[in-house]
Amino acid sequence: MHKNQHLIFFLLISFFITSISNAQEKNMHPKNEFRGVWIATVVNIDWPKTSTDNVEKEKADYLEILEAYKKLNYNAVIVQIRSVGDAIYPSEFAPWSRFLTGKEGLAPNPYYDTLAWMIEQAHNRGFEFHAWLNPYRATFDLNKNLLSPNHDLFKHPEWMIEYGGKYYYDPALPEVQAHLTKVVKEVVDNYDIDAVHFDDYFYPYAVPGKVFNDNASYQKYGAGLSRADWRRANVSNFVHSISNTIKESKPWVQFGISPFGVWRNKSQDPKGSETQSTSNYDDLYADPMLWMDQKWIDYILPQLYWSMNNPRASYSKLVKWWSENSNNTAIYIGHATYKIRADGDKNWNYMTEIPTQIDYLRTFKNVSGSAYFSSKWFMGKNFDVARHLEENQYKYPALPAAVPNLRHVIIDTPKVLEYSKDSIKYNFTFQSPLNTKVRYMVVYGGEHVSKIDINDATKIIEKVTVKEVDGKITFAIAAGKLNLYKACAVTFIDYYANESSPTAIDLKKPLKNYIPAQPNENR
């Protein structure tokens, strides 16, 4: 072979290998992926660490959680703001939580709107904030002395059913549904949240030897239905009401539900999964399939808290089942970090269990993210797993994509008004768009204005929280981050999580009244 032919052959092989490597890198590191973590407040599971912490310590501990998960390239926090008929925010409908202030009904001292502050801090770090409410659980135990006189147990005892050492709101009562809908509406109206989130607590999990006594409600409202169908209808009517309430107030606020991981077992329904487990439909009287069919929810996040090959409920089989049976919603998967080295299933003793689960779910195109219960399990524990994720599966940032019901095209693109740099930072000023309410801007790096691939997660430099002043958006990026590149591209992310087309900036030509080139989007 001629020397030039050898060179050409070598260049082609090199190009081919590089192309495959780049494609593999993109598959390993998706640019759009939901990465959430639950922050539980009930009985101080995650935050505050104790109910007697002072405000300064509460704030510091919350920021520590955010910083830890930002370092891991997570992008959403699911924060429990109502757990047992209480609130970690000033509410017309519930007393302050004792898990926050040490005594139910007692406000923080010095006073601050805890929820407003938590949302602001999360957004400042690029996180979506999902407000997690437990609607039906009224108390955590039977000790009424711990409750505020303003708790619903005292104000409306006729709403309550005692069961398994707790009090629950009766899901069948129209006045309960109306009240709980007002609870949600108050949060949506008053706070800049990205989503309302319910978990798996609908009708309570069965307690051996106990009966959930809703006989009076059933006799009054259940005519013509079996008790099971009637209970499911109660839950579905409530879910429908919440969905309508959210969208009428703020259409961009998502409604997500994280049901128990099994809809029905195949032994109960041919459409069910190959599992032998408690189920949503038959035991909790919740029907996620109906909610998705009716487009009442924006995302579903089934809690698949089992190992890959658990004999009774296999994570791998259930991911496949949910992938094949979900529709009209985004699908994320719930992972059990609390089981790592702490479960009877010995598969959890291997640090690779969670990483393997992530790799597996990414093989399903319509599964677009994960959430983890709960935040403390990668803080002070399981550092080897967290480090593995940081160096592998979560090596690069990712952006949550808009959920199916909220996708649309953003017609605005960033218009640069001014750009300059010094030894410390790069300063950018953009015109506020006319037609788009912007939540974030995203900055990508590249070698040339025409060669910036905004679909490549490895090129994400920063996700910037937008603050608009006098029709302008201004922010700065540390010089150390942008000095690695000759050009950058910027996009808008709106409140629905849709991303605009990019505008490119030549970083070697800092100019006022900068006229940008347009990159090849490859979108």
C-alpha atoms as one frame of an Amber mdcrd trajectory, in Angstrom:
protein
   0.000   0.000   0.000   1.247   3.492  -0.892   2.424   5.708   1.980  -0.404
   8.223   1.336  -2.913   5.380   1.271  -1.610   4.230   4.655  -2.113   7.734
   6.008  -5.641   7.989   4.607  -6.498   4.555   5.980  -5.128   5.500   9.388
  -7.116   8.761   9.412 -10.345   6.970   8.438  -9.867   4.359  11.159  -9.114
   7.089  13.692 -12.211   9.018  12.636 -14.339   5.871  12.846 -13.056   5.003
  16.332 -13.541   8.583  17.509 -17.115   8.641  16.165 -17.979   5.395  17.945
 -16.365   6.654  21.139 -18.328   9.919  20.974 -21.579   8.057  20.342 -20.932
   5.737  23.279 -20.114   8.731  25.468 -23.448  10.343  24.557 -25.349   7.152
  25.343 -23.543   6.789  28.658 -24.169  10.426  29.555 -27.623  11.548  28.365
 -28.047  15.278  28.063 -31.696  15.107  29.163 -32.297  13.078  32.306 -34.253
  13.667  35.501 -32.069  13.104  38.576 -34.015  13.676  41.759 -33.627  12.984
  45.447 -36.311  12.809  48.110 -35.710  14.982  51.182 -37.987  13.607  53.896
 -38.982  15.809  56.820 -41.328  13.405  58.661 -39.751  12.313  61.990 -36.626
  14.176  60.779 -35.535  11.414  58.395 -33.394  13.751  56.293 -34.041  17.349
  57.270 -34.021  19.063  59.719 -31.660  16.620  61.395 -33.492  17.144  64.685
 -36.689  19.014  65.510 -34.805  21.258  67.940 -32.171  22.585  65.549 -31.982
  26.358  65.414 -32.758  28.201  62.194 -29.111  28.830  61.363 -28.284  25.119
  61.609 -31.420  24.133  59.644 -30.372  26.384  56.810 -26.783  25.181  56.836
 -27.857  21.524  56.787 -30.259  22.095  53.876 -27.572  23.875  51.871 -25.219
  20.982  52.599 -27.738  18.609  50.989 -28.065  20.836  47.928 -24.317  21.195
  47.515 -23.733  17.460  47.902 -26.261  16.587  45.216 -25.175  19.402  42.921
 -21.688  17.919  43.064 -23.247  14.588  42.025 -24.920  16.383  39.077 -28.477
  15.847  40.308 -31.031  18.371  39.068 -34.192  18.013  41.183 -35.111  17.913
  44.864 -38.394  16.404  46.060 -38.957  18.045  49.430 -41.615  16.857  51.881
 -43.522  19.991  52.841 -46.594  18.283  54.384 -46.312  14.909  56.086 -48.981
  14.528  58.806 -51.609  17.231  58.455 -48.904  19.854  59.064 -46.801  22.271
  57.005 -43.254  23.576  56.788 -44.674  26.855  55.477 -47.203  29.391  56.790
 -50.588  27.873  55.959 -54.212  28.791  56.409 -55.056  25.084  56.505 -52.394
  23.437  58.671 -50.155  24.186  61.667 -46.390  24.530  61.467 -44.730  21.110
  61.639 -43.199  19.974  64.921 -40.468  18.295  62.874 -39.359  21.792  61.878
 -39.749  23.801  65.088 -40.004  21.205  67.875 -43.628  22.026  68.662 -46.545
  21.781  66.285 -48.051  25.162  65.520 -44.919  27.042  66.558 -43.398  29.215
  63.823 -39.633  29.354  63.210 -37.752  31.801  65.423 -36.309  33.974  64.027
 -39.178  33.802  61.579 -38.659  32.922  57.951 -40.882  31.414  55.272 -39.075
  28.102  55.187 -40.557  26.915  51.910 -39.911  30.149  50.009 -36.293  30.107
  51.176 -35.801  26.418  50.283 -37.207  26.964  46.781 -34.988  29.984  46.160
 -31.864  28.147  47.307 -32.703  25.133  45.136 -33.320  27.266  42.059 -30.105
  29.213  42.651 -28.248  25.919  42.233 -30.133  24.791  39.141 -32.503  22.313
  40.825 -36.156  21.842  40.036 -38.184  22.006  43.258 -40.912  19.377  43.596
 -43.195  20.051  46.565 -43.987  16.676  48.133 -47.243  16.407  50.080 -48.804
  13.455  51.896 -52.481  14.309  51.604 -54.250  11.553  53.560 -51.984  10.815
  56.535 -53.169  13.021  59.410 -50.890  11.897  62.260 -47.830   9.750  62.769
 -49.113   8.202  66.003 -52.053   8.450  68.411 -50.509  10.979  70.815 -52.890
  13.920  70.562 -50.831  15.899  73.055 -48.254  16.502  70.320 -50.804  18.181
  68.059 -51.705  21.835  67.735 -55.280  22.869  68.637 -55.483  23.956  64.999
 -54.823  20.463  63.671 -57.655  19.019  61.598 -57.992  16.128  64.048 -59.472
  18.591  66.560 -61.191  20.892  64.085 -62.825  18.072  62.099 -62.764  14.781
  64.026 -65.547  13.534  61.741 -63.015  13.471  58.890 -60.710  11.019  60.639
 -60.317   7.233  60.683 -58.005   5.605  63.208 -56.010   2.743  61.739 -52.787
   0.959  62.626 -51.648   3.464  65.227 -52.297   6.574  63.109 -55.170   8.821
  62.062 -56.059   9.213  58.397 -58.320  11.569  56.500 -61.256   9.621  55.090
 -60.609   9.739  51.322 -64.319   9.200  50.576 -65.644  12.406  52.087 -66.306
  15.231  49.599 -65.423  17.783  52.278 -62.049  16.077  52.823 -61.297  16.122
  49.112 -62.301  19.787  48.908 -60.122  20.649  51.907 -57.059  18.794  50.621
 -57.493  20.411  47.223 -57.354  23.810  48.944 -54.156  22.704  50.692 -52.528
  22.010  47.330 -53.917  25.160  45.714 -52.451  27.307  48.501 -48.975  25.958
  47.770 -49.297  26.284  43.999 -50.669  29.828  44.218 -48.178  31.130  46.752
 -44.898  29.445  45.861 -42.637  29.222  42.827 -42.565  25.422  42.695 -41.864
  23.320  39.628 -44.098  20.403  40.591 -46.570  18.995  43.089 -45.527  15.508
  44.143 -47.525  12.728  45.831 -45.903   9.485  46.949 -47.430   6.024  47.489
 -49.685   6.786  50.477 -53.305   6.673  49.328 -55.453   4.252  51.271 -53.025
   2.949  53.915 -50.949  -0.182  53.598 -52.624  -3.173  55.244 -51.884  -3.762
  58.921 -52.439  -7.436  59.909 -55.529  -7.884  62.071 -56.753  -4.305  61.511
 -59.689  -3.011  59.461 -59.854   0.425  57.857 -63.336   1.261  59.042 -64.965
   3.376  56.356 -68.351   1.666  56.684 -70.278   4.875  57.306 -68.826   6.551
  54.216 -69.390   3.467  52.098 -73.030   3.234  53.128 -73.517   6.919  52.349
 -71.578   7.210  49.070 -70.813   3.715  47.760 -74.123   2.616  46.282 -73.748
   0.318  43.284 -69.994  -0.209  43.654 -67.903  -2.836  45.367 -65.921  -1.358
  48.235 -62.683  -1.811  46.274 -63.996  -0.040  43.150 -65.506   2.705  45.299
 -62.213   3.305  47.089 -60.329   3.467  43.793 -62.902   5.941  42.487 -62.380
   8.123  45.566 -58.644   8.288  44.944 -59.021   8.854  41.209 -61.549  11.668
  41.710 -59.114  13.344  44.076 -56.171  12.971  41.666 -58.330  14.450  38.892
 -59.309  17.384  41.107 -55.691  18.100  42.037 -54.633  17.969  38.394 -57.290
  20.481  37.362 -56.491  22.764  40.293 -52.774  22.881  39.488 -53.233  23.577
  35.789 -55.899  26.231  36.314 -53.511  28.120  38.598 -50.133  27.575  36.911
 -50.152  25.412  33.769 -46.370  24.937  33.891 -46.392  23.300  37.341 -46.098
  19.545  36.917 -48.116  16.970  38.820 -46.111  13.846  39.554 -46.979  10.732
  41.523 -44.600   8.100  42.848 -46.729   4.967  43.315 -45.710   1.681  44.870
 -43.702  -0.237  42.274 -46.300  -2.908  41.397 -49.552  -1.997  39.660 -51.002
  -5.534  39.785 -49.488  -9.007  39.833 -49.964 -11.191  36.780 -51.811 -13.664
  39.039 -54.442 -10.934  39.548 -54.532  -9.536  36.019 -53.047 -10.784  32.718
 -51.752  -7.245  32.156 -49.895  -7.282  35.481 -46.217  -7.833  36.168 -44.432
 -11.076  36.972 -44.341 -10.310  40.687 -45.700 -11.656  43.955 -46.256  -8.473
  45.897 -48.567  -5.930  47.429 -50.098  -3.935  44.586 -51.395  -0.422  43.999
 -54.681  -1.472  42.481 -55.738  -4.183  44.913 -54.181  -3.090  48.197 -53.774
   0.693  48.099 -56.818   1.317  45.862 -54.759   3.452  43.509 -54.904   3.073
  39.724 -51.892   4.737  38.070 -52.878   3.303  34.689 -56.099   5.343  34.736
 -54.287   8.517  35.794 -51.935   8.212  32.844 -54.689   7.296  30.376 -56.636
  10.401  31.385 -53.547  12.662  31.333 -54.122  13.698  34.925 -50.437  13.434
  35.813 -47.307  14.712  34.084 -44.829  12.146  35.330 -44.935   8.791  37.047
 -42.137   7.667  39.327 -42.774   4.068  40.453 -40.823   3.054  43.539 -38.840
   0.034  42.374 -37.126  -0.577  45.687 -35.890  -4.081  44.874 -32.638  -5.514
  43.571 -32.136  -6.351  39.908 -33.061 -10.018  40.340 -35.216 -10.096  43.458
 -37.251 -13.328  43.216 -40.603 -11.777  44.272 -40.312  -8.379  42.622 -37.442
  -8.002  40.191 -36.235  -4.465  39.475 -35.254  -5.483  35.957 -38.662  -7.012
  35.143 -40.508  -4.064  36.643 -38.549  -1.415  34.722 -39.456  -3.263  31.544
 -43.100  -3.554  32.626 -43.471   0.153  33.417 -41.689   1.075  30.203 -44.172
  -0.989  28.219 -47.285   0.074  30.130 -46.853   3.795  30.678 -48.272   6.467
  28.405 -48.861  10.221  28.205 -46.316  10.865  30.959 -42.618  11.065  31.603
 -41.359   7.903  33.315 -38.741   8.051  36.048 -37.674   5.217  38.338 -37.432
   5.330  42.133 -34.323   3.722  43.683 -33.790   2.564  47.272 -30.477   3.972
  48.447 -31.622   3.258  52.013 -31.253  -0.463  51.297 -27.542  -0.326  50.459
 -25.810  -2.712  52.911 -28.946  -2.664  55.065 -31.357  -5.225  53.623 -32.093
  -8.934  53.892 -31.617  -9.208  50.123 -27.848  -9.680  49.959 -27.650  -8.196
  46.453 -27.700  -4.824  48.221 -24.313  -5.601  49.755 -22.692  -4.974  46.364
 -21.826  -1.344  45.671 -22.619  -1.939  41.996 -26.358  -2.554  42.550 -27.498
   1.051  42.052 -25.065   1.791  39.169 -26.245  -1.391  37.432 -29.853  -0.284
  37.855 -29.109   3.076  36.234 -27.302   1.458  33.304 -30.248  -0.885  32.825
 -32.995   1.744  32.885 -31.070   3.796  30.314 -31.576   0.979  27.800 -35.293
   1.907  27.689 -35.791   4.966  25.496 -38.959   6.175  27.204 -37.516   5.933
  30.730 -35.933   9.312  31.286 -34.605   9.522  34.805 -34.345   8.448  38.420
 -35.042   9.545  41.975 -33.514   8.238  45.194 -34.904   7.654  48.667 -33.524
   9.360  50.534 -30.976  12.179  50.677 -29.037  11.114  53.771 -27.871   7.831
  52.227 -25.278   9.507  50.019 -24.244  11.884  52.813 -22.056  10.314  55.473
 -22.833   6.826  54.173 -22.190   4.854  50.998 -19.516   7.233  49.760 -18.090
   4.512  47.527 -21.389   4.271  45.614 -21.746   8.052  45.435 -18.172   8.383
  44.189 -18.749   5.680  41.564 -21.810   7.565  40.268 -19.899  10.843  40.254
 -17.107   9.323  38.185 -19.295   7.255  35.856 -23.097   7.415  35.411 -23.386
  11.004  36.685 -20.023  12.320  35.525 -21.637  15.176  33.586 -24.633  17.441
  34.217 -28.024  16.712  32.695 -31.180  18.743  32.173 -34.667  17.434  32.940
 -36.621  17.450  29.707 -40.107  18.903  29.450 -42.718  16.281  30.277 -44.888
  15.085  27.353 -47.938  17.209  28.166 -45.893  20.402  28.460 -43.623  20.228
  25.415 -43.639  23.121  22.995 -41.265  25.115  20.817 -39.728  28.264  22.282
 -39.779  30.883  19.549 -37.333  33.220  21.331 -33.566  32.773  21.162 -31.065
  34.573  23.390 -30.086  38.008  22.089 -26.705  39.206  23.358 -26.621  42.873
  24.349 -23.172  42.919  25.903 -20.335  40.505  26.572 -16.960  41.120  28.205
 -14.335  39.285  30.240 -11.556  39.880  32.713  -9.154  37.609  34.584 -11.856
  36.481  37.008 -15.054  36.091  35.042 -16.971  36.418  31.809 -19.915  38.853
  31.955 -23.006  38.445  29.780 -26.052  40.641  29.269 -29.033  39.455  27.236
 -32.294  41.017  26.229 -35.271  39.564  28.084 -37.365  37.591  25.597 -40.790
  38.897  24.660 -42.688  35.615  24.522 -40.957  33.333  27.016 -40.900  33.209
  30.800 -37.332  32.045  31.414 -36.379  29.875  34.411 -32.734  29.178  33.496
 -30.143  29.777  30.842 -27.701  27.035  29.888 -24.147  27.685  28.697 -22.328
  25.132  26.474 -18.667  25.138  25.431 -17.089  24.448  22.042 -14.065  24.933
  19.828 -15.788  27.162  17.276 -19.111  28.978  16.983 -20.144  26.562  14.239
 -19.125  23.439  16.186 -21.066  23.457  19.451 -23.161  20.368  20.024 -25.818
  21.349  22.560 -27.010  17.726  22.685 -23.702  16.671  24.234 -23.873  16.617
  28.044 -20.090  16.848  28.258 -20.300  20.395  26.830 -22.625  21.782  29.524
 -20.686  24.443  31.432 -23.323  26.035  33.625 -27.060  26.167  34.267 -27.771
  29.719  35.398 -30.810  30.880  37.357 -32.329  33.834  35.567 -33.107  37.122
  37.263 -34.568  39.738  34.941 -34.051  43.431  35.731 -35.219  46.295  33.507
 -35.739  44.021  30.524 -32.288  42.484  30.786 -30.762  39.205  31.970 -27.240
  39.499  33.348 -24.952  36.813  34.720 -21.283  35.911  35.045 -19.353  32.650
  34.530 -16.025  31.960  36.216 -13.101  32.447  33.844 -11.654  29.078  34.821
 -14.669  27.324  33.289 -14.860  29.249  30.013 -11.134  29.614  29.390 -11.176
  25.965  28.308 -13.200  26.890  25.221 -12.945  29.184  22.233 -16.708  29.590
  21.873 -19.906  29.025  23.789 -23.605  28.701  23.068 -26.461  29.813  25.298
 -30.092  28.692  25.446 -33.237  29.555  27.365 -35.040  27.022  29.577 -38.634
  28.085  30.172 -40.854  27.285  33.161 -42.169  24.201  31.353 -38.550  22.912
  31.034 -38.450  23.407  27.262 -35.156  24.563  25.747 -34.756  27.197  23.044
 -32.521  27.149  20.017 -28.978  28.305  20.856 -27.096  31.509  20.247 -23.328
  31.184  19.791 -20.665  33.537  21.110 -17.044  33.712  19.977 -15.141  33.929
  23.248 -12.063  35.272  21.493 -13.930  38.409  20.468 -15.309  40.118  23.569
 -17.283  43.093  22.277 -20.021  45.364  23.424 -23.148  45.195  21.255 -21.974
  41.753  20.240 -23.417  40.272  17.018 -23.523  36.498  17.461 -23.057  33.757
  14.914 -25.467  30.834  14.822 -24.098  27.380  15.651 -25.043  24.177  13.938
 -27.712  22.979  16.361 -27.928  19.343  15.332 -31.187  19.267  17.300
